[in-house]
Amino acid sequence: METRITRLLGIEHPVVQAGMAGGPTTPRLVAAVSEAGGLGTLGAAYMTPGAIGTAVAEIRALTQKPFAVNLFVPEPFDPSLYDPEEIGASLAAYREELGIEAPGELSYAQSFEDQLAVVLQERVPVFSFTFGVPEEEHLNALRGAGVVTVGTATTVREAVAVEEAGIDAVTAQGSEAGGHRGTFLGPHEEGLVGTMALVPQVANAVGIPVLAAGGIMDGRGLAAALALGADGVQMGTAFLACPESGAHEGYKRAVLGATEEETTVTRAFSGKAARGLKNRFTEEMEGADVAGYPVQNAHTRDIRAAAAKADRTEFMSLWSGQAPRLARPVPAAEVVERTVAVASGLVRPGLRRDDEEKGSGE
């Protein structure tokens, strides 16, 4: 299925695996998606520069095809605005139940500059990002290295900002999407636009290729995205339960057993709005005052790690989109191939609105 996005990224199928940070996107998963003709993505936001370099080498040992690295664009934050004792008090009961002590000195975020240096040094084929737009000097360096760039937008205004920055493509992230919201121009509540409403408006507003994301799990979703004016799709939850995924086994079980009624948008784990499965932690922390990102993320890191070790999914961040019923524990290649096969029977590859439709707003 050839579209503008397949030509831009040098891939066979208009299917991009989302850069899910925190462990799911192992080199095996990334390579498997790329080998199947899609674009695998290493979710590297929480990785050290050295770990990114090692993972890139592992991916290249498994595939010669294009792949991406995804990072979080840094946002200003000030830990001194928050009282560590107050944050610790709200989390103390969970630490006691898990049998762990409060952490000492905290590390809040990896150096974006150092992470990006690895992307440039390794000349990673595609660099995708969320939470904003990188600085012009960073974008110029990426262009100079021949790296294709893909931004994230949750509104038309953000998509226009991405295009105006000279970025090559944009992912329109609908409210159905699992994981962190990519909103960067305004509060996250204003960026909770459904995929079906967001994609055609973004496609009408920008001239760069558009990826649709949010609740897309199979060929029906790909066909719908193409019909709405997108050039391809980005899928995350669809790959979580694959054997190549590094997601915790309890996490996989939770997604495979969940329904569309069981997700929520929460700030409890990281301080930034993210969609995931409801659990005891999200429910008990609802309405509580939490620190902003990445401060809250640093303060809950030990709880999440201890919960994973003890297989206590009630205290884990279980990011998921709104269509978990459609997740399947099959190889990543099968997800890609089946998605494309079903979509091919439903819509012509590269189908887009014509100029008259674009001009009329239909």
C-alpha positions in Angstrom: 0.0 0.0 0.0 1.9 3.0 -1.3 1.2 6.4 0.2 3.1 9.6 0.8 4.2 8.3 4.2 5.6 5.0 2.8 7.6 7.0 0.3 8.8 9.5 2.9 9.9 6.8 5.4 11.1 4.3 2.8 8.8 1.5 4.0 6.4 -0.9 2.3 3.2 -0.5 4.4 1.7 2.7 6.0 1.9 1.2 9.5 4.1 2.8 12.2 4.6 1.1 15.6 4.3 3.8 18.3 7.3 4.6 20.4 6.1 3.3 23.7 8.7 4.3 26.3 9.4 2.3 29.4 10.2 -1.1 28.0 7.6 -2.4 25.5 9.6 -1.4 22.4 12.5 -3.9 22.5 14.9 -4.1 19.6 13.1 -7.4 18.7 9.8 -5.6 18.4 11.2 -2.7 16.5 13.0 -5.0 14.0 10.0 -7.3 13.6 7.7 -4.4 12.6 10.3 -3.0 10.2 11.0 -6.4 8.7 7.3 -6.9 8.1 7.3 -3.7 6.0 6.1 -1.2 8.6 8.2 1.3 10.7 9.3 0.0 14.1 10.0 2.7 16.7 12.3 2.6 19.8 10.6 4.4 22.6 13.8 5.9 24.1 12.6 8.8 26.2 13.6 7.1 29.5 16.8 5.5 28.2 20.3 6.7 28.8 22.3 7.8 25.7 24.5 4.7 26.1 21.4 2.4 26.2 20.0 4.1 23.1 23.2 3.4 21.2 23.2 -0.2 22.3 19.6 -0.7 21.3 20.2 0.9 17.9 23.1 -1.5 17.3 20.8 -4.4 18.2 18.1 -3.2 15.9 20.5 -2.9 13.0 21.8 -6.4 13.7 18.2 -7.7 13.2 17.1 -5.6 10.2 18.5 -3.4 7.5 15.2 -1.7 7.0 14.3 1.8 8.3 13.3 2.3 11.9 12.7 5.3 14.2 13.8 6.5 17.6 11.2 8.5 19.7 12.0 11.0 22.4 10.2 13.5 24.6 10.8 17.2 23.8 11.9 18.7 27.1 9.6 21.0 28.9 10.7 23.5 31.6 10.2 22.2 35.1 11.2 23.3 38.6 11.3 20.6 41.3 11.6 23.3 44.0 8.0 24.2 43.4 7.0 21.0 45.1 7.4 19.8 48.6 9.0 16.3 48.6 7.4 15.5 52.0 3.9 16.3 50.7 4.5 14.1 47.6 5.9 11.3 49.7 3.0 11.5 52.1 0.5 10.8 49.3 2.6 7.8 48.3 3.7 6.4 51.6 0.9 3.8 52.0 1.8 2.3 48.6 5.4 2.0 49.6 4.5 0.4 52.9 2.3 -2.1 51.2 5.0 -3.0 48.7 7.6 -3.1 51.4 10.0 -0.5 50.1 11.6 2.6 51.5 11.2 6.1 50.1 14.0 6.9 47.6 16.8 9.3 48.3 18.0 11.7 45.7 15.9 11.6 42.5 16.8 11.8 38.8 14.1 13.6 36.9 14.9 13.2 33.3 17.6 12.1 30.8 19.5 14.8 28.9 17.6 15.4 25.7 20.7 16.9 24.2 22.8 13.8 24.9 20.0 11.5 23.7 19.6 13.4 20.5 23.4 13.3 20.0 23.1 9.5 19.7 20.3 9.8 17.1 22.5 12.1 15.1 25.7 10.1 15.5 24.0 6.9 14.5 22.1 8.6 11.7 18.9 6.9 12.7 16.6 6.9 9.7 13.6 8.5 11.4 13.3 10.6 14.5 9.8 11.1 16.0 8.9 13.1 19.1 6.1 14.3 21.3 5.4 17.0 23.9 6.4 19.9 21.6 8.6 21.0 18.8 12.4 20.7 19.1 14.5 23.9 18.9 15.5 25.1 15.4 19.2 24.1 16.0 18.2 20.6 16.7 16.0 20.4 13.7 18.7 21.8 11.5 21.1 19.2 12.8 18.6 16.4 12.1 18.2 17.7 8.5 21.9 17.9 8.1 22.2 14.3 9.1 19.5 13.2 6.6 17.1 12.2 9.4 13.3 12.2 8.6 11.4 14.0 11.4 7.8 13.2 12.6 6.1 15.4 15.2 2.9 14.8 17.3 -0.2 17.0 17.4 -3.5 16.7 19.3 -5.1 19.7 17.6 -5.1 21.4 14.2 -3.2 24.4 15.7 -0.4 22.1 16.9 -0.3 20.3 13.5 0.2 23.7 11.8 3.0 24.5 14.3 4.7 21.2 13.5 4.5 21.9 9.7 5.7 25.5 10.1 8.8 24.3 12.0 9.8 22.4 8.8 9.1 18.9 10.2 8.5 16.2 7.6 5.3 14.6 8.8 2.9 14.8 11.7 1.0 12.2 13.8 -2.5 13.3 14.7 -3.0 11.8 18.1 -6.7 11.4 18.9 -8.1 11.2 22.4 -8.5 7.4 22.1 -4.7 6.9 22.1 -3.0 5.1 24.9 -0.1 6.6 26.8 0.9 10.2 27.3 -1.0 13.0 25.6 1.2 15.0 23.2 -0.6 18.3 23.8 1.8 21.3 23.9 -0.2 24.3 23.0 -2.7 24.7 25.8 -4.1 22.4 28.5 -4.5 18.7 27.8 -8.3 18.9 28.1 -8.4 21.0 24.9 -6.5 18.3 23.0 -8.9 15.5 23.7 -10.3 15.5 20.2 -11.4 12.1 18.9 -9.4 10.5 16.1 -12.2 10.5 13.6 -12.8 14.3 14.1 -9.1 15.2 14.3 -7.6 13.5 11.3 -9.6 15.0 8.5 -9.2 18.5 10.0 -5.5 18.1 10.3 -5.3 16.6 6.7 -7.1 19.7 5.4 -4.9 22.1 7.3 -1.4 20.9 6.5 0.4 19.8 3.4 2.8 17.3 5.0 2.0 13.6 5.4 -0.3 12.7 8.3 -0.3 9.6 10.5 -3.5 8.9 12.4 -3.2 7.6 15.9 -5.7 6.7 18.6 -7.8 3.5 18.9 -6.5 2.1 15.6 -5.9 -1.7 16.1 -6.5 -3.4 12.7 -7.1 -3.1 9.0 -10.5 -1.5 9.5 -8.8 1.3 11.4 -6.1 1.7 8.7 -8.8 1.8 6.0 -10.8 4.4 7.9 -7.7 6.6 8.5 -6.9 6.6 4.8 -10.5 7.4 3.9 -10.3 10.4 6.4 -7.3 11.8 4.6 -4.4 10.3 6.6 -1.4 8.8 4.8 -0.9 6.0 7.3 -1.4 5.0 10.9 0.5 4.8 14.1 -0.5 1.8 16.4 0.7 1.2 19.9 -1.7 -0.9 21.9 -2.0 -3.3 19.0 1.6 -4.3 19.6 1.7 -4.5 23.4 0.7 -8.1 23.7 3.0 -9.4 20.9 5.7 -11.9 22.0 8.4 -9.5 20.9 7.0 -6.7 23.2 8.9 -6.0 26.4 5.8 -5.1 28.3 5.5 -6.9 31.7 3.5 -10.1 31.5 0.9 -8.8 34.0 0.5 -5.7 31.8 -0.1 -7.9 28.8 -2.7 -9.9 30.7 -4.4 -6.7 31.8 -4.7 -5.3 28.3 -5.9 -8.6 26.8 -8.6 -8.8 29.5 -9.7 -5.2 29.4 -12.7 -3.6 27.8 -13.3 -0.2 26.2 -14.9 1.0 29.5 -11.8 0.5 31.5 -9.5 3.3 30.4 -9.0 6.7 32.0 -6.9 9.8 31.5 -4.7 10.2 34.6 -1.9 12.4 35.9 -1.3 10.2 38.9 1.7 8.3 37.7 3.8 10.8 35.9 2.3 14.3 36.4 1.3 14.4 32.7 -2.0 13.3 31.3 -1.9 9.8 29.9 -4.5 7.2 29.0 -4.3 3.8 30.6 -6.3 1.1 32.3 -8.0 2.0 35.5 -6.5 0.3 38.6 -6.4 0.9 42.3 -3.7 3.5 42.0 -5.5 5.6 39.4 -8.8 5.4 41.4 -7.3 6.2 44.8 -5.2 9.1 43.4 -8.1 10.6 41.5 -8.5 14.2 42.6 -5.3 14.2 44.6 -2.8 17.0 44.1 0.1 15.6 42.2 3.4 17.2 41.0 3.9 18.1 37.4 5.9 16.1 34.9 8.6 14.8 35.3 8.7 15.4 39.1 5.7 13.1 39.8 7.1 10.5 37.4 10.4 10.4 39.4 8.6 10.1 42.7 6.5 7.1 41.6 9.3 5.3 39.7 10.2 3.1 42.7 6.5 2.2 43.3 6.0 1.2 39.7 9.3 -0.9 39.6 8.4 -2.7 42.9 4.9 -3.4 41.7 6.2 -4.9 38.5 8.6 -7.1 40.4 5.8 -8.3 42.6 3.3 -8.6 39.7 1.0 -6.1 41.4 -0.7 -4.6 38.4 -2.9 -2.4 40.7 0.1 -0.2 41.2 1.6 -0.2 37.6 1.0 2.3 34.8 -0.9 0.2 32.3 -1.0 2.6 29.3 -3.6 1.5 26.7 -5.8 3.0 24.0 -9.6 2.7 24.0 -9.9 -0.5 22.0 -8.1 -3.1 24.1 -10.6 -5.8 23.1 -8.9 -5.9 19.7 -5.4 -6.6 21.1 -4.1 -10.1 20.2 -1.0 -12.0 21.5 0.4 -12.7 18.0 3.7 -11.9 16.4 4.3 -8.3 15.4 4.7 -9.3 11.8 1.2 -10.8 11.8 -0.2 -7.6 13.2 1.3 -5.6 10.3 0.5 -8.1 7.6 -3.1 -8.7 8.7 -3.7 -5.0 9.1 -2.6 -4.3 5.6 -4.4 -7.3 4.1 -7.7 -6.3 5.6 -7.3 -2.6 4.7 -6.4 -3.4 1.1 -9.7 -5.1 0.7 -11.6 -2.1 2.0 -10.0 1.0 0.5 -7.7 2.0 -2.4 -4.1 2.6 -1.2 -3.3 6.3 -0.9 -7.0 7.3 -1.1 -7.3 11.0 -0.2 -9.8 13.8 -0.7 -9.5 15.8 -3.9 -8.9 19.5 -4.1 -12.5 20.3 -4.4 -13.4 18.3 -1.2 -10.5 20.0 0.6 -11.6 23.4 -0.4 -15.3 22.8 0.6 -14.3 21.4 4.0 -16.2 18.2 3.3 
